[in-house]
């Protein structure tokens, strides 16, 4: 029991810090650069993203293990995972609109961005490749969401200051954001020895 | 020079030969793209760009790619109206280059570009998927109902990505081991979906084929340039062949180097655009 908890903890730290999805695996960059300009959009996106990530990871796991493996349809996993994510995002969009319009007003716009994006597909793909069990998949999804949130918040706080800085014209906007991300990624490389297995 | 920007599919000033393809685009609200389509008689220049060397018969329209929140306010996609192979390919490589100008589909770029071979293979895979998807969508364009077109495109794209994925796993085993996940993530590329939606669904097979090759080659070009610098500076080799005999900047192989390479190269392409084409640069360089 103790060992399992430790293993889950390692998985969480790995997904959020050591193999951070943005800085180490380079996923979700389109969202990352698009949303991280302001702090409030970053926070909204983080919350939405973590929620969608955990639930779609769980759904994908269920479908993969209970339908695709027994029926030997694993070669369809790309098609199916994208279908699940898109359907789930659409469903949650509709549900949120009805159940809690205020929440939808704040967070709904991010759903469309998450719908088919590299990073939301990566979690089911990785966890099916590494054959995690259900709890591990949930922890992995949660860890990746938290890691992404961390990345967004760090980036937003820097970019808000960068808007006021005197950046050379060819570099203004996206190129300087990339260079900034490079420096943050350098810092995150320091996490690589964090947990000695 | 003015550019007549056509709302998609209205044949008023359209010299497009596909007569049977009438899309009620004037009142068509496309939810996925979030466009506001101008009326057919609307003439507006591309956002700040003066493209002095465009050939006749060019039409372009601004619009957002598939829900991307990329800083570029409007993706000014240039469509070459049957203007031949070379023109279309050049558009794909220089003017609408996916990575450097449109700044979308960035995810795999940094991951796989740590060696020239990987970058080239990834570019080849994307080229293949782009061309096949374009052809496929163009073949089916009269049969797909506009309302469900995005899910249908996703099915088409993910099928071709599965084919590419399995082919690479079978024939290029060692390359696949290093970047297997990123090949599978081609399915999430906004650029393929956007191109299928904006170009292939409205043009005949030949134009779509050329366009697919153009955009795919543009992507491959960007990948090759980035991985050229990263491998040369990081490992001192090119495609495994030792060139420099030392490891100049090991950092280029790390994630940091990837971001740095893309940022600097993007700045460089922006500079070229600003200096020689009077443009405003990509990735939201305008407006700040």
Boltz contact constraints between the chains, C-beta under 6 A:
constraints:
  - contact:
      token1: [A, 23]
      token2: [B, 255]
      max_distance: 6.0
  - contact:
      token1: [A, 24]
      token2: [B, 255]
      max_distance: 6.0
  - contact:
      token1: [A, 26]
      token2: [B, 107]
      max_distance: 6.0
  - contact:
      token1: [A, 26]
      token2: [B, 110]
      max_distance: 6.0
  - contact:
      token1: [A, 26]
      token2: [B, 111]
      max_distance: 6.0
  - contact:
      token1: [A, 27]
      token2: [B, 107]
      max_distance: 6.0
  - contact:
      token1: [A, 29]
      token2: [B, 106]
      max_distance: 6.0
  - contact:
      token1: [A, 29]
      token2: [B, 107]
      max_distance: 6.0
  - contact:
      token1: [A, 30]
      token2: [B, 68]
      max_distance: 6.0
  - contact:
      token1: [A, 30]
      token2: [B, 104]
      max_distance: 6.0
  - contact:
      token1: [A, 34]
      token2: [B, 69]
      max_distance: 6.0
  - contact:
      token1: [A, 34]
      token2: [B, 70]
      max_distance: 6.0
  - contact:
      token1: [A, 35]
      token2: [B, 69]
      max_distance: 6.0
  - contact:
      token1: [A, 78]
      token2: [B, 158]
      max_distance: 6.0
  - contact:
      token1: [A, 78]
      token2: [B, 161]
      max_distance: 6.0
  - contact:
      token1: [A, 78]
      token2: [B, 162]
      max_distance: 6.0
  - contact:
      token1: [A, 78]
      token2: [B, 184]
      max_distance: 6.0
  - contact:
      token1: [A, 78]
      token2: [B, 187]
      max_distance: 6.0
  - contact:
      token1: [A, 79]
      token2: [B, 158]
      max_distance: 6.0
  - contact:
      token1: [A, 82]
      token2: [B, 154]
      max_distance: 6.0
  - contact:
      token1: [A, 82]
      token2: [B, 158]
      max_distance: 6.0
  - contact:
      token1: [A, 112]
      token2: [B, 67]
      max_distance: 6.0
  - contact:
      token1: [A, 113]
      token2: [B, 67]
      max_distance: 6.0
  - contact:
      token1: [A, 113]
      token2: [B, 69]
      max_distance: 6.0
  - contact:
      token1: [A, 116]
      token2: [B, 188]
      max_distance: 6.0
  - contact:
      token1: [A, 117]
      token2: [B, 188]
      max_distance: 6.0
  - contact:
      token1: [A, 118]
      token2: [B, 107]
      max_distance: 6.0
  - contact:
      token1: [A, 118]
      token2: [B, 185]
      max_distance: 6.0
  - contact:
      token1: [A, 118]
      token2: [B, 188]
      max_distance: 6.0
  - contact:
      token1: [A, 121]
      token2: [B, 188]
      max_distance: 6.0
  - contact:
      token1: [A, 125]
      token2: [B, 184]
      max_distance: 6.0
  - contact:
      token1: [A, 170]
      token2: [B, 267]
      max_distance: 6.0
  - contact:
      token1: [A, 170]
      token2: [B, 270]
      max_distance: 6.0
  - contact:
      token1: [A, 170]
      token2: [B, 271]
      max_distance: 6.0
  - contact:
      token1: [A, 171]
      token2: [B, 267]
      max_distance: 6.0
  - contact:
      token1: [A, 172]
      token2: [B, 285]
      max_distance: 6.0
  - contact:
      token1: [A, 172]
      token2: [B, 288]
      max_distance: 6.0
  - contact:
      token1: [A, 173]
      token2: [B, 71]
      max_distance: 6.0
  - contact:
      token1: [A, 173]
      token2: [B, 283]
      max_distance: 6.0
  - contact:
      token1: [A, 173]
      token2: [B, 284]
      max_distance: 6.0
  - contact:
      token1: [A, 173]
      token2: [B, 285]
      max_distance: 6.0
  - contact:
      token1: [A, 174]
      token2: [B, 71]
      max_distance: 6.0
  - contact:
      token1: [A, 174]
      token2: [B, 103]
      max_distance: 6.0
  - contact:
      token1: [A, 174]
      token2: [B, 283]
      max_distance: 6.0
  - contact:
      token1: [A, 174]
      token2: [B, 284]
      max_distance: 6.0
  - contact:
      token1: [A, 175]
      token2: [B, 263]
      max_distance: 6.0
  - contact:
      token1: [A, 175]
      token2: [B, 266]
      max_distance: 6.0
  - contact:
      token1: [A, 175]
      token2: [B, 267]
      max_distance: 6.0
  - contact:
      token1: [A, 178]
      token2: [B, 259]
      max_distance: 6.0
  - contact:
      token1: [A, 178]
      token2: [B, 262]
      max_distance: 6.0
  - contact:
      token1: [A, 178]
      token2: [B, 263]
      max_distance: 6.0
  - contact:
      token1: [A, 179]
      token2: [B, 263]
      max_distance: 6.0
  - contact:
      token1: [A, 181]
      token2: [B, 259]
      max_distance: 6.0
  - contact:
      token1: [A, 182]
      token2: [B, 256]
      max_distance: 6.0
  - contact:
      token1: [A, 182]
      token2: [B, 259]
      max_distance: 6.0
  - contact:
      token1: [A, 182]
      token2: [B, 260]
      max_distance: 6.0
  - contact:
      token1: [A, 185]
      token2: [B, 255]
      max_distance: 6.0
  - contact:
      token1: [A, 185]
      token2: [B, 256]
      max_distance: 6.0
  - contact:
      token1: [A, 185]
      token2: [B, 259]
      max_distance: 6.0
  - contact:
      token1: [A, 186]
      token2: [B, 256]
      max_distance: 6.0
